[in-house]
């Protein structure tokens, strides 16, 4: 019996770590997606932001974020504050604990959680691209990953008040994606649109990305990483039920992405008379976001339909935010992760009878209100103290050489020095 416990613990820990590594790979997906959807003169700085934000998320979540999220009283609103990630599980406690004993390493749990924090921050970088100061972004990253995200994470996955009410978000449609999009929306509003995006008479000018092959590669990387994102959130696979659940989650995650992509393709073709690749890519991501809140309950067909609804929503949302609200989001992150993330939360009760629609809506509103409000305070303070937007000439020349001293494509671009 003891050897079986050892083996199960090792299997579940290993599975957790591998899924965490897959989610870490999503950082590369965000970097490639965003690098493909910005102009060539801003490629180096968007890559810099993505690699820097990952490192900062790891440091801040280690120092205080994990403690805030998982060391507080059950059912509470205000979390406890402390440092570092605690001790590892001992063999004696595991063997003596019975059914309530930990079944995977505490360190594997931290590793899996920290890459989720980085994912939330990655959502912000695309929405504020091409006009934000690098160091303003870095400071905001410190605050979001060390404080803003862990607080709402405590309310939900950490056993806080939303968890006590029965809020259900299996892998983070709201906790990760809506949270990141809420911070991104606030940042985009405080920044204002890129110069030339909107004309004096209200016309909307398209600003095409420089490298659609990179954007497509980024989407495939994110699609692949999402199997770890959702699959790892089962938290276990060393018994038959858990293993079957993991398999269902993988199938549903893939099905939802496919459904979102096909739906976005059809809607974009009807609206634009063209197969718009950027909408197609965002449709796949929308399907993934939509299923993330509840990937274990639906059938494969049900997951495809949930993803398809997300694919339809994202096309209309991108158009509405861009043309009606005049909020400039270069990569569509607010629509993909925020609007569709909300749909994902609302869709959970369709296939999960234990989830209540009212609680799901309350959870979505609470996450949005918290992240948006605190982010707005932070953006305002940064704007007053150091400024968050580069100058008009700097934006025209591009941020690569100005912020990083180098260009991504020096053979093909010309920058004043």
C-alpha positions in Angstrom: 0.0 0.0 0.0 2.8 2.4 0.9 4.5 1.8 -2.5 1.2 2.6 -4.3 0.9 6.0 -2.4 4.5 6.8 -3.4 3.8 5.9 -7.0 0.5 7.9 -7.1 2.2 10.9 -5.5 5.1 10.8 -8.0 2.7 10.4 -11.0 0.5 13.3 -10.0 3.5 15.5 -9.2 5.1 14.7 -12.6 1.9 15.4 -14.5 1.5 18.7 -12.7 5.0 19.7 -13.6 4.7 18.7 -17.2 1.4 20.7 -17.5 3.1 23.7 -15.9 5.9 23.5 -18.5 3.2 23.4 -21.3 1.6 26.6 -19.8 5.1 28.2 -19.6 5.4 27.5 -23.3 2.3 29.7 -23.8 4.6 32.7 -23.0 6.3 32.0 -26.3 2.9 31.9 -27.9 1.9 35.3 -26.6 5.3 36.7 -27.6 5.0 35.4 -31.2 1.4 36.3 -31.6 1.9 39.9 -30.4 5.2 40.3 -32.4 3.3 39.3 -35.5 0.4 41.7 -34.9 2.4 44.9 -34.2 4.4 46.9 -36.7 8.0 45.9 -37.4 9.3 49.0 -35.6 7.9 47.8 -32.3 8.8 44.2 -32.5 11.8 44.2 -30.2 10.1 46.0 -27.4 7.0 43.7 -27.4 9.3 40.7 -27.2 11.2 42.4 -24.4 8.0 43.0 -22.5 6.9 39.4 -22.8 10.1 37.9 -21.6 10.5 40.5 -18.8 6.9 40.1 -17.6 7.4 36.3 -17.3 10.5 36.7 -15.1 8.8 39.4 -12.9 5.7 37.3 -12.5 7.9 34.4 -11.2 9.7 36.6 -8.7 6.7 38.5 -7.4 4.5 35.4 -7.1 7.4 33.7 -5.2 7.9 36.6 -2.8 4.3 37.5 -1.9 1.7 36.4 -4.5 1.4 32.7 -3.7 1.2 33.4 0.0 -1.6 36.0 -0.5 -3.5 33.6 -2.7 -3.3 30.4 -0.7 -2.5 31.3 3.0 -5.7 33.1 3.9 -8.8 32.2 5.9 -11.5 30.2 4.1 -14.5 32.3 3.0 -12.7 35.6 3.5 -12.5 38.8 1.5 -9.3 40.4 2.8 -6.3 38.0 2.4 -3.4 37.5 4.7 -0.1 39.0 3.7 3.2 37.2 4.1 6.2 36.0 2.2 7.5 33.0 0.2 5.8 29.6 -0.5 6.1 27.5 2.6 7.5 24.1 3.3 7.4 21.0 1.1 5.1 18.0 2.0 6.8 15.4 4.2 6.5 11.7 3.5 5.3 11.0 7.0 2.4 13.5 6.6 1.4 12.0 3.2 1.4 8.4 4.5 -0.4 9.2 7.7 -2.9 11.6 6.2 -5.3 9.2 4.5 -7.7 10.6 1.9 -7.0 14.2 3.1 -3.3 14.0 2.5 -1.6 16.0 -0.2 -1.3 13.9 -3.4 1.3 16.1 -5.3 4.3 18.1 -4.3 3.7 21.6 -2.9 6.5 22.9 -5.2 4.7 21.5 -8.2 1.6 23.4 -7.2 3.6 26.7 -7.0 5.2 26.1 -10.4 1.8 25.4 -12.0 0.3 28.5 -10.4 3.1 30.9 -11.2 2.8 30.3 -15.0 -0.9 31.1 -14.8 0.0 34.5 -13.2 2.4 35.2 -16.1 -0.4 34.3 -18.6 -2.7 37.0 -17.1 0.0 39.6 -17.4 0.8 38.5 -21.0 -2.8 39.5 -21.9 -2.0 43.1 -20.9 1.1 43.5 -23.1 -0.7 43.1 -26.4 -3.5 45.6 -25.7 -1.1 48.4 -24.7 1.4 47.7 -27.5 3.1 50.3 -29.6 2.7 53.3 -27.3 3.4 52.4 -23.7 6.7 53.2 -22.0 8.6 50.0 -21.1 9.3 50.9 -17.5 5.7 51.9 -16.8 4.7 48.5 -18.0 7.3 46.8 -15.9 6.2 48.6 -12.7 2.5 47.7 -13.4 3.6 44.1 -13.9 5.1 44.1 -10.4 1.8 45.2 -8.9 -0.5 43.0 -10.9 1.4 39.8 -10.4 2.3 40.4 -6.8 -1.0 41.9 -5.5 -3.9 42.4 -7.9 -4.1 38.9 -9.3 -3.4 37.1 -6.0 -6.2 38.8 -4.2 -8.9 37.8 -6.7 -7.2 34.4 -6.9 -7.7 34.1 -3.2 -11.4 34.9 -3.5 -11.8 32.0 -5.9 -9.1 29.2 -6.1 -7.7 30.2 -2.7 -10.9 29.4 -0.9 -12.2 33.0 -0.4 -15.7 34.3 -0.4 -16.5 33.5 -4.1 -15.3 30.0 -3.6 -17.6 29.6 -0.6 -20.6 30.7 -2.7 -19.9 28.0 -5.2 -18.2 30.0 -8.0 -16.9 27.6 -10.6 -14.0 28.4 -12.9 -12.1 25.2 -13.6 -9.0 26.6 -15.3 -9.4 30.4 -15.3 -11.7 31.9 -17.9 -12.4 34.5 -15.3 -9.6 34.2 -12.8 -6.9 34.4 -15.4 -8.3 35.6 -18.7 -11.0 38.1 -17.6 -8.6 39.5 -15.0 -5.9 40.1 -17.5 -8.3 41.7 -20.0 -9.7 43.9 -17.2 -6.2 45.3 -16.6 -5.6 45.6 -20.3 -8.9 47.5 -20.8 -7.9 50.0 -18.1 -4.5 50.4 -19.6 -5.8 51.0 -23.1 -8.2 53.6 -21.9 -5.6 55.5 -20.0 -3.1 55.3 -22.9 -5.5 56.3 -25.6 -5.3 55.0 -29.2 -2.1 54.8 -31.3 -1.6 57.9 -33.4 -3.3 57.6 -36.8 -5.7 54.9 -35.6 -8.7 57.1 -35.6 -9.2 60.0 -38.0 -10.6 63.5 -37.2 -14.0 62.6 -38.6 -14.2 59.3 -36.6 -13.0 57.0 -39.4 -11.1 53.9 -38.2 -7.8 53.3 -39.9 -6.4 49.7 -40.0 -2.8 49.3 -38.7 -1.7 45.9 -40.0 0.7 43.7 -38.2 4.1 43.1 -39.7 4.3 39.3 -39.6 1.3 37.1 -39.9 3.4 33.9 -40.1 4.6 34.7 -36.6 1.1 35.4 -35.4 -0.1 32.1 -36.7 2.8 30.3 -35.1 2.0 32.0 -31.8 -1.6 30.8 -32.1 -0.5 27.2 -32.6 1.8 27.5 -29.6 -1.0 28.8 -27.4 -3.3 26.1 -28.7 -0.8 23.5 -27.7 0.0 25.1 -24.3 -3.7 25.2 -23.5 -3.7 21.4 -23.1 -1.5 22.0 -20.0 -3.5 25.0 -19.0 -6.8 23.0 -18.9 -5.5 19.5 -18.5 -3.3 20.3 -15.5 -6.3 21.9 -13.7 -7.7 18.5 -13.1 -4.9 18.4 -10.6 -4.7 14.6 -10.6 -4.5 11.6 -13.0 -3.3 8.6 -11.0 -6.7 7.0 -10.8 -9.2 5.9 -13.5 -11.7 8.7 -12.9 -9.1 11.4 -13.0 -7.4 10.0 -16.0 -10.6 9.8 -17.9 -11.4 13.4 -16.9 -8.0 14.6 -18.2 -8.6 12.9 -21.5 -12.1 14.5 -21.8 -10.5 17.9 -21.0 -7.9 17.5 -23.7 -10.6 16.5 -26.2 -12.9 19.4 -25.2 -10.1 21.9 -25.3 -9.2 21.0 -28.8 -12.8 20.8 -29.9 -13.6 24.3 -28.6 -10.6 25.8 -30.3 -11.7 24.2 -33.6 -15.3 25.4 -33.1 -14.2 28.9 -32.4 -11.9 29.1 -35.4 -14.5 27.7 -37.8 -17.2 30.1 -36.4 -15.0 33.1 -36.7 -14.0 32.1 -40.3 -17.7 31.9 -41.3 -18.7 35.2 -39.6 -15.7 37.1 -40.9 -16.3 35.9 -44.4 -20.0 37.0 -44.2 -19.1 40.4 -42.8 -16.0 41.2 -44.8 -16.4 39.0 -47.8 -12.8 37.8 -47.0 -11.3 35.1 -44.8 -9.6 37.5 -42.4 -6.7 35.6 -40.8 -6.5 37.8 -37.7 -10.1 37.1 -36.9 -9.6 33.4 -37.6 -6.7 33.2 -35.2 -8.6 35.1 -32.5 -11.5 32.8 -33.1 -9.4 29.8 -32.2 -8.1 31.6 -29.0 -11.7 32.6 -28.2 -12.8 29.0 -28.3 -10.0 28.1 -26.0 -10.9 30.9 -23.5 -14.6 30.0 -23.6 -14.1 26.3 -22.7 -11.5 27.1 -19.9 -14.1 27.7 -17.2 -15.6 24.3 -17.6 -13.8 21.9 -19.9 -14.5 18.6 -18.1 -18.3 18.6 -18.1 -19.5 19.0 -21.7 -19.4 16.4 -24.4 -17.0 17.0 -27.3 -19.9 18.3 -29.4 -21.0 20.6 -26.5 -17.4 21.9 -26.2 -17.3 22.6 -29.9 -20.5 24.6 -29.7 -19.3 26.6 -26.6 -16.2 27.4 -28.5 -18.1 28.3 -31.6 -20.2 30.8 -29.7 -17.0 32.3 -28.4 -15.7 32.6 -32.0 -18.8 34.5 -33.1 -18.7 36.7 -30.0 -15.1 37.7 -30.5 -15.6 39.0 -34.1 -18.4 41.3 -33.1 -16.7 42.3 -29.9 -13.5 43.3 -31.7 -15.5 45.4 -34.2 -17.6 47.0 -31.4 -14.6 47.9 -29.2 -12.7 49.3 -32.2 -15.3 51.1 -34.2 -17.9 52.1 -31.6 -16.0 52.5 -28.3 -12.8 53.7 -30.1 -10.6 51.7 -27.8 -7.4 50.7 -29.6 -6.4 47.1 -28.9 -3.8 46.0 -31.4 -4.2 42.3 -30.9 -7.9 42.0 -29.8 -6.9 40.8 -26.3 -9.7 42.6 -24.5 -12.3 40.8 -26.7 -10.6 37.4 -26.7 -9.9 37.2 -23.0 -12.3 39.5 -21.4 -15.6 39.4 -23.3 -15.2 35.7 -24.2 -13.9 34.9 -20.8 -17.2 36.2 -19.4 -19.1 34.0 -21.8 -17.0 31.0 -20.6 -18.1 31.7 -17.0 -21.7 32.1 -17.9 -21.6 28.9 -20.0 -20.6 26.7 -17.1 -24.1 26.1 -15.7 -25.2 24.8 -19.2 -23.3 21.6 -18.6 -22.5 21.7 -14.9 -25.7 21.4 -12.7 -23.8 22.3 -9.6 -22.9 25.8 -10.9 -25.4 28.6 -10.4 -25.8 31.3 -13.1 -26.2 34.1 -10.5 -23.0 33.2 -8.7 -21.1 32.9 -12.1 -22.3 36.4 -13.0 -21.4 37.8 -9.6 -17.9 36.2 -9.9 -17.4 37.8 -13.3 -18.5 41.2 -12.1 -16.4 41.0 -9.0 -13.2 40.0 -10.8 -13.7 42.8 -13.4 -14.5 45.4 -10.8 -11.5 44.6 -8.6 -8.9 44.3 -11.3 -10.2 47.2 -13.4 -10.5 49.6 -10.4 -7.2 48.8 -8.9 -5.4 48.8 -12.2 -6.9 52.2 -13.0 -5.5 53.6 -9.8 -2.1 52.2 -10.6 -2.2 53.5 -14.2 -3.3 56.9 -13.0 -0.4 57.1 -10.4 2.1 56.0 -13.0 0.7 58.5 -15.5 1.1 61.3 -13.0 4.6 60.3 -11.7 6.5 59.0 -14.7 4.1 59.0 -17.6 2.9 55.9 -19.3 3.0 56.9 -23.0 5.9 57.7 -25.2 6.1 61.0 -27.1 4.6 61.6 -30.5 7.9 61.5 -32.3 9.0 58.4 -30.4 5.8 56.6 -31.4 6.3 57.6 -35.0 9.9 56.4 -35.1 9.0 53.1 -33.3 9.9 52.0 -29.8 12.5 49.3 -30.6 15.6 51.5 -30.9 14.3 54.1 -28.4 13.5 51.6 -25.6 15.8 48.8 -26.4 18.6 50.2 -28.5 18.1 47.7 -31.3 15.7 46.7 -34.0 14.1 43.3 -34.8 14.5 43.7 -38.6 17.5 46.1 -39.1 17.8 45.1 -42.8 14.3 46.2 -43.6 13.6 49.2 -41.3 15.1 52.6 -41.0 15.1 54.4 -37.7 16.4 57.8 -36.8 19.2 57.6 -34.3 
